[in-house]
Amino acid sequence: LVIIFNAVLNLYRHIPFLKEVLKYSLTAFGGPQGHFGMMTKTFVEKRKDVTAEELIDFMSFCQMLPGPSSTQTITLIGYKRGGLSLALVTLLIWILPAASMMTALSFIVNYVDTRSIDTNLFKFIQPMAVGFLFYASYKAMRIAVNHTATYTIMAVSLLTTILIRSPWVFPVLIILGGIVTNFSDKRIPNSNLQKRPIKWVNFLWFVAVFILAGILSEIARIQQWPYARAFNLFENFYRFGSFVFGGGHALMPMMYEQFVIRPEHLQLGAYITPSQFLTGAGMVNAIPGPVFSICSFIGSMSMSAYGVQAQLLGSVIATVGVFLPSILLLLFFFPIYQNIKQYTIIFRALEGIHAVVVGILWASGFILFRSIEFEWSNLVVVSITLCLLLFSKVKAPLIVLAWLLLGWAI
């Protein structure tokens, strides 16, 4: 009872922070890279929950892990501010709005003609997200890039990310960036910091669930259990969350292979049609929150043949399955990361890693802008958004709301 009371009291003290997380979850457009701009504006400059240096450090660490990097970053902000209980509540508040929207979309797609959906409301959202992304890149560059070596690393990372479109680019660039800055011997870490205890239980849970999910999925398939597909779905999404680097957009081709192509090839019956998949993949870019919420849509559609309750169950299974492994790995590796930063080789490597992340942020902005149809209006939206963020005190949610309303009015 004492533990529960302390946990509730801890959450009560952080209600203002959680309200801000909810606002952020309802207005954070643009995918993981675009989210960092709003994180900087909201949790660094407005609320000062973390410093700009800490946010870049969190971003760099999460880029090295599989799973949704923006989700892991916002979870770390909650963890740093209020420990494990606040981190988990922060995670839920961040995930639920997007997951609910994508689940609702699955019912619309299943029962309504999707051609009747008016997407003009989101006309300016993608160029607005580019503006937020350039803002985050500029702010991060001012902190993490400050001499010739880091400028060079940033430029190489930017060009490589643009030219080589593979999720494996991120971990490779991060490793190389860390190697380059180790050629300098000027920086020495503070070795007097207290070491953090490593929570081995999180890694053991990760492995145990991975093995159990695989066993149950295979037994359900062989014995043809009535709801075998539910067990298969959890195993599929848990595996995706365990091994996918590069964010939700890197996940989509894997899901298309798993849920569209493979069932047709094995004559198992369609999980989801190509047109339904593409509808979900398109709409996930028009809603706030993590791009990994596409999994809520895919899971729901995959179970739609079994009725409404099964469709809701499919959404829950997919959402839990894809986010659970990344959070278990995050909570296991973060104390290790904090401890090894005290070693000189890691401490020096972080300077290069941070510069790589800045280069990836810049590249993501250019890639996102290139992916949308070139119109002068889009360029104007990017410019106005960037200027508002740099030179005004207008709050980030108000900027998002203004572009939504303008798109609706036009």
MARDO-71245 format. One line per field, with one value per residue (C-alpha): residue number from 1; x, y, z. Coordinates in Angstrom, 3 decimals, padded with zeros to 6 digits, always signed. Example, Ala and Ser with C-alpha at 12.3 -4.5 7.8 and 13.67 -1.06 7.14 Angstrom:
<atoms>
nr = (1,2)
px = (+012.300,+013.670)
py = (-004.500,-001.060)
pz = (+007.800,+007.140)
</atoms>
This chain:
<atoms>
nr = (1,2,3,4,5,6,7,8,9,10,11,12,13,14,15,16,17,18,19,20,21,22,23,24,25,26,27,28,29,30,31,32,33,34,35,36,37,38,39,40,41,42,43,44,45,46,47,48,49,50,51,52,53,54,55,56,57,58,59,60,61,62,63,64,65,66,67,68,69,70,71,72,73,74,75,76,77,78,79,80,81,82,83,84,85,86,87,88,89,90,91,92,93,94,95,96,97,98,99,100,101,102,103,104,105,106,107,108,109,110,111,112,113,114,115,116,117,118,119,120,121,122,123,124,125,126,127,128,129,130,131,132,133,134,135,136,137,138,139,140,141,142,143,144,145,146,147,148,149,150,151,152,153,154,155,156,157,158,159,160,161,162,163,164,165,166,167,168,169,170,171,172,173,174,175,176,177,178,179,180,181,182,183,184,185,186,187,188,189,190,191,192,193,194,195,196,197,198,199,200,201,202,203,204,205,206,207,208,209,210,211,212,213,214,215,216,217,218,219,220,221,222,223,224,225,226,227,228,229,230,231,232,233,234,235,236,237,238,239,240,241,242,243,244,245,246,247,248,249,250,251,252,253,254,255,256,257,258,259,260,261,262,263,264,265,266,267,268,269,270,271,272,273,274,275,276,277,278,279,280,281,282,283,284,285,286,287,288,289,290,291,292,293,294,295,296,297,298,299,300,301,302,303,304,305,306,307,308,309,310,311,312,313,314,315,316,317,318,319,320,321,322,323,324,325,326,327,328,329,330,331,332,333,334,335,336,337,338,339,340,341,342,343,344,345,346,347,348,349,350,351,352,353,354,355,356,357,358,359,360,361,362,363,364,365,366,367,368,369,370,371,372,373,374,375,376,377,378,379,380,381,382,383,384,385,386,387,388,389,390,391,392,393,394,395,396,397,398,399,400,401,402,403,404,405,406,407,408,409,410)
px = (+000.000,+002.841,+004.426,+001.101,+000.478,+003.940,+003.462,+000.090,+001.546,+004.444,+002.055,-000.096,+002.934,+003.559,+000.055,+001.193,+003.878,+001.384,-001.038,+001.762,+002.504,-001.173,-001.082,+002.095,+000.586,-002.357,-000.245,+003.050,+002.951,+005.728,+007.082,+009.984,+012.265,+009.507,+008.559,+011.949,+011.183,+008.126,+010.035,+012.650,+010.027,+007.891,+010.083,+013.354,+012.495,+009.019,+009.014,+012.741,+012.078,+015.388,+018.261,+018.973,+022.133,+020.142,+017.547,+020.233,+021.830,+018.467,+017.848,+021.303,+020.827,+017.373,+018.709,+020.935,+017.975,+015.360,+011.793,+010.072,+012.748,+010.399,+008.364,+011.531,+012.725,+009.518,+009.533,+013.070,+011.989,+009.306,+011.816,+014.327,+011.668,+009.786,+011.183,+009.612,+005.976,+005.951,+007.780,+005.082,+002.201,+003.995,+004.291,+000.569,-000.521,+001.761,+000.588,-003.168,-004.420,-002.685,-003.528,-007.185,-007.326,-005.814,-008.152,-011.124,-009.808,-009.801,-013.538,-014.123,-012.159,-014.021,-017.537,-017.386,-016.240,-012.842,-013.115,-015.571,-012.907,-011.880,-008.135,-007.933,-007.803,-004.202,-003.126,-000.417,+000.610,+003.577,+005.261,+004.573,+006.338,+009.334,+009.461,+009.509,+012.208,+014.467,+013.946,+015.034,+018.027,+019.146,+018.806,+020.641,+023.416,+024.102,+024.690,+026.329,+028.323,+031.068,+034.329,+035.617,+035.430,+031.813,+030.787,+032.367,+030.628,+027.305,+027.743,+028.762,+025.815,+023.429,+024.594,+024.777,+021.252,+019.895,+021.762,+021.441,+017.851,+018.276,+017.413,+020.868,+022.420,+021.561,+023.466,+026.403,+026.787,+026.515,+029.314,+031.568,+030.892,+031.882,+035.109,+036.136,+035.890,+038.003,+041.062,+041.052,+042.447,+041.293,+038.067,+038.046,+034.814,+033.879,+034.679,+033.256,+029.632,+027.695,+027.062,+023.451,+022.196,+021.431,+017.887,+018.534,+014.892,+013.860,+016.123,+014.976,+011.350,+012.208,+013.778,+011.078,+008.212,+010.045,+010.456,+006.952,+005.324,+007.147,+006.195,+002.497,+002.279,+003.678,+001.470,-001.621,-000.783,-000.093,-003.121,-005.343,-006.664,-009.894,-008.063,-004.658,-004.329,-004.280,-001.246,+000.419,-000.166,+001.449,+004.522,+004.759,+004.525,+006.750,+009.398,+009.007,+009.406,+012.505,+014.472,+013.269,+015.627,+014.703,+011.245,+007.739,+008.476,+011.119,+008.546,+005.903,+007.604,+008.088,+004.421,+003.335,+005.344,+004.021,+000.323,-000.393,+002.050,+002.798,-000.841,-001.670,+001.407,+000.616,-003.122,-003.951,-006.668,-006.152,-005.217,-005.594,-005.936,-003.269,-005.656,-006.557,-002.886,-002.061,-004.987,-003.606,-000.032,-001.182,-003.417,-000.849,+001.166,-001.819,-002.372,-000.264,+001.746,+004.051,+004.158,+004.249,+000.518,+000.090,+000.379,-002.923,-004.592,-002.951,-003.717,-007.341,-007.819,-006.127,-008.781,-011.768,-013.012,-013.830,-016.128,-016.022,-014.682,-011.933,-011.060,-010.606,-008.564,-006.340,-005.599,-004.639,-002.483,-000.587,-000.096,+001.188,+003.231,+005.164,+005.797,+006.558,+009.959,+011.356,+010.445,+011.915,+015.146,+015.127,+014.832,+017.541,+020.123,+019.703,+021.459,+024.220,+024.513,+024.737,+027.480,+029.644,+029.559,+032.073,+034.626,+036.850,+036.315,+032.513,+032.599,+034.622,+032.464,+029.319,+030.515,+030.616,+027.339,+025.568,+026.917,+025.630,+022.157,+022.141,+023.108,+020.295,+017.834,+018.805,+018.627,+015.200,+013.916,+015.123,+013.811,+010.402,+010.164,+011.196,+008.513,+005.653,+004.425,+006.464,+004.276,+005.197,+002.541,+004.412,+007.639,+005.780,+004.347,+007.831,+009.258,+006.450,+006.549,+010.314,+010.137,+007.376,+009.424,+012.651,+011.454,+008.106,+006.669,+003.712,+003.199,+003.759,+000.180,-001.246,+000.922,-000.375,-003.987,-003.609,-002.395,-005.159,-007.802,-006.322,-006.308,-009.943,-010.959,-009.311)
py = (+000.000,+002.370,+001.720,+002.340,+005.525,+006.881,+006.086,+007.893,+010.857,+010.995,+011.093,+013.761,+016.030,+015.687,+016.418,+019.669,+017.681,+014.974,+017.607,+018.929,+015.406,+015.038,+018.335,+017.182,+013.804,+015.590,+018.040,+016.248,+015.716,+014.741,+011.417,+010.832,+013.498,+016.112,+015.306,+016.461,+020.034,+020.096,+018.326,+021.065,+023.805,+022.206,+020.234,+022.164,+025.806,+026.111,+023.699,+022.989,+019.344,+018.487,+020.554,+020.803,+018.720,+015.998,+015.883,+015.421,+012.733,+010.941,+011.198,+009.799,+006.885,+006.024,+006.065,+003.147,+001.041,-000.782,+000.477,+003.897,+006.487,+009.401,+007.170,+006.086,+009.697,+011.020,+008.012,+008.909,+012.483,+011.113,+008.672,+011.429,+013.634,+011.125,+007.604,+004.433,+005.136,+008.518,+007.055,+004.407,+006.892,+009.234,+006.355,+005.544,+009.161,+009.494,+006.265,+006.171,+009.121,+007.957,+004.291,+005.214,+007.303,+004.530,+001.945,+004.192,+004.514,+000.711,+000.647,+003.471,+001.612,-001.600,-000.145,+003.161,+004.124,+005.739,+007.904,+010.041,+011.024,+014.636,+014.965,+018.656,+019.383,+018.083,+019.991,+022.005,+019.461,+017.910,+021.225,+022.423,+019.298,+020.168,+023.564,+021.933,+019.538,+022.318,+024.146,+021.068,+020.615,+024.226,+024.128,+020.796,+022.007,+025.046,+022.757,+019.622,+020.912,+023.353,+022.566,+021.322,+017.589,+017.676,+019.914,+017.355,+014.434,+016.286,+017.018,+013.435,+012.067,+014.442,+013.442,+009.719,+009.660,+011.382,+009.192,+005.791,+005.083,+002.197,+001.906,+000.374,+003.726,+005.085,+002.587,+002.457,+006.258,+006.423,+003.874,+005.629,+009.052,+007.724,+006.271,+009.537,+011.708,+009.224,+010.394,+013.450,+013.142,+016.501,+015.465,+013.535,+012.332,+012.926,+009.561,+010.555,+010.080,+007.369,+004.271,+003.285,-000.228,-002.377,-003.788,-007.269,-008.169,-005.999,-007.934,-011.270,-010.246,-009.228,-012.630,-014.607,-012.894,-013.266,-017.034,-017.573,-015.571,-017.640,-020.966,-020.086,-018.696,-021.888,-024.172,-022.114,-022.403,-026.145,-027.053,-024.509,-022.837,-020.808,-017.528,-018.632,-015.400,-013.393,-015.355,-014.992,-011.229,-010.742,-012.707,-010.736,-007.316,-008.208,-009.331,-006.091,-003.982,-005.985,-005.650,-002.703,+000.265,+003.472,+004.224,+003.451,+004.081,+001.325,-000.960,-000.561,-002.651,-005.489,-005.369,-005.299,-008.465,-010.131,-009.254,-008.726,-010.712,-013.713,-014.734,-014.604,-016.670,-019.325,-019.183,-018.457,-015.927,-012.182,-010.410,-007.020,-005.942,-003.803,-000.837,-001.016,-001.182,+001.862,+003.784,+003.219,+003.994,+007.273,+008.390,+007.661,+010.573,+012.873,+012.242,+013.284,+010.834,+007.903,+006.487,+003.061,+003.576,+002.161,-001.178,-000.477,-000.130,-003.244,-005.358,-004.252,-004.884,-008.286,-009.422,-007.734,-011.002,-012.259,-009.376,-006.058,-007.376,-009.304,-006.195,-004.210,-007.091,-007.080,-003.384,-003.935,-006.966,-005.132,-001.964,-003.799,-006.187,-003.537,-001.076,-003.534,-004.849,-001.409,-000.149,-003.207,-002.748,+000.983,+000.462,-002.211,-000.422,+003.155,+002.559,+000.716,+003.666,+006.104,+004.001,+003.463,+007.201,+007.508,+005.594,+007.874,+006.053,+006.299,+009.869,+010.998,+008.940,+010.785,+014.007,+012.283,+010.460,+013.723,+015.288,+012.285,+012.712,+016.381,+015.420,+012.827,+015.460,+017.874,+015.076,+013.998,+017.526,+017.626,+014.111,+014.915,+018.157,+016.375,+013.718,+016.217,+017.845,+020.968,+024.045,+027.554,+027.367,+024.480,+026.466,+029.400,+027.114,+025.792,+029.322,+030.771,+027.824,+028.110,+031.881,+031.538,+028.970,+030.975,+034.547,+034.435,+033.110,+031.411,+027.990,+024.941,+023.537,+026.865,+026.747,+023.255,+024.302,+027.348,+025.264,+022.707,+025.418,+027.078,+023.744,+023.162,+026.672,+026.329)
pz = (+000.000,+000.815,-002.592,-004.379,-002.350,-003.168,-006.865,-006.943,-005.050,-007.491,-010.452,-008.775,-008.445,-012.158,-013.462,-015.207,-017.020,-018.039,-019.345,-021.521,-022.755,-023.724,-025.651,-027.336,-028.275,-029.944,-031.937,-032.739,-036.494,-038.883,-037.672,-035.257,-036.705,-036.829,-033.235,-031.977,-032.987,-030.756,-027.976,-028.084,-028.050,-025.318,-022.933,-023.270,-023.890,-022.375,-019.428,-018.967,-018.063,-019.736,-021.056,-024.768,-024.230,-022.433,-025.215,-027.876,-025.709,-025.349,-029.094,-029.879,-027.493,-028.881,-032.456,-031.448,-030.275,-032.342,-032.146,-032.191,-031.338,-030.572,-028.227,-026.453,-026.175,-024.596,-022.245,-021.152,-020.439,-018.116,-016.596,-015.919,-014.347,-012.168,-012.408,-013.749,-012.816,-014.548,-017.550,-018.048,-017.710,-020.112,-022.570,-022.343,-022.786,-025.815,-027.484,-026.792,-028.907,-032.101,-031.485,-030.904,-034.081,-036.201,-034.648,-035.437,-038.999,-039.321,-038.603,-041.091,-043.757,-042.973,-043.016,-044.931,-048.420,-047.712,-050.828,-048.877,-046.298,-046.776,-046.147,-047.105,-043.366,-043.410,-046.532,-044.746,-042.094,-043.921,-044.851,-041.296,-039.989,-042.196,-040.497,-037.064,-038.241,-039.551,-036.251,-034.262,-036.580,-036.154,-032.370,-032.121,-034.429,-032.249,-029.262,-030.706,-033.697,-032.789,-034.626,-037.979,-037.192,-036.032,-038.967,-041.305,-039.577,-039.776,-043.510,-044.348,-042.350,-044.105,-047.591,-046.789,-045.349,-048.462,-050.946,-049.222,-048.210,-045.790,-042.075,-041.493,-042.383,-038.918,-036.720,-039.157,-039.222,-035.433,-034.991,-037.528,-035.986,-032.572,-033.993,-035.690,-032.565,-030.611,-032.550,-030.264,-026.739,-025.362,-023.631,-020.362,-018.643,-015.042,-013.440,-010.038,-011.087,-009.240,-011.324,-011.944,-011.126,-014.171,-014.246,-015.627,-015.025,-018.005,-020.367,-018.934,-019.504,-023.075,-023.826,-022.004,-023.840,-027.169,-026.687,-025.285,-028.086,-030.702,-029.079,-028.643,-032.174,-033.667,-031.519,-032.409,-036.103,-036.057,-033.922,-035.701,-032.576,-033.137,-032.527,-033.790,-035.734,-032.488,-031.241,-034.650,-034.585,-031.181,-032.256,-035.510,-033.883,-030.930,-033.423,-035.396,-032.246,-031.300,-034.536,-036.644,-036.957,-038.770,-037.379,-038.566,-042.234,-042.187,-040.578,-043.309,-046.038,-043.516,-042.527,-046.171,-046.781,-043.614,-043.832,-047.543,-049.697,-047.448,-046.684,-050.395,-051.274,-048.644,-049.414,-045.767,-046.505,-046.704,-043.487,-045.162,-048.793,-050.522,-050.849,-047.137,-046.192,-048.319,-046.819,-043.331,-044.414,-045.920,-043.044,-040.322,-041.731,-041.268,-037.547,-034.553,-032.496,-033.274,-036.799,-035.130,-034.468,-037.993,-036.155,-034.344,-037.749,-039.234,-036.155,-036.153,-039.870,-039.590,-037.102,-038.774,-040.290,-036.763,-035.766,-033.924,-030.604,-032.357,-034.347,-031.121,-029.690,-032.767,-032.255,-028.595,-029.427,-032.161,-030.095,-027.021,-029.145,-031.052,-028.194,-025.363,-026.557,-027.343,-023.859,-022.122,-024.096,-023.341,-019.581,-019.664,-021.805,-020.503,-017.137,-019.031,-021.407,-018.485,-016.878,-019.960,-020.720,-017.898,-019.965,-022.030,-025.336,-025.025,-023.737,-026.747,-029.107,-027.993,-029.618,-032.995,-032.347,-031.554,-034.762,-036.750,-035.244,-036.243,-039.797,-039.887,-038.654,-041.452,-044.025,-042.780,-043.290,-046.899,-047.614,-046.143,-048.122,-051.323,-050.732,-050.856,-054.043,-054.792,-054.561,-053.572,-050.862,-049.216,-049.218,-047.643,-044.931,-044.106,-043.934,-041.810,-039.398,-038.996,-038.440,-035.839,-033.940,-034.102,-033.612,-031.788,-028.559,-030.218,-028.636,-030.822,-030.466,-031.644,-034.768,-035.543,-034.929,-037.186,-040.144,-039.591,-039.598,-042.686,-044.538,-043.564,-044.634,-048.044)
</atoms>
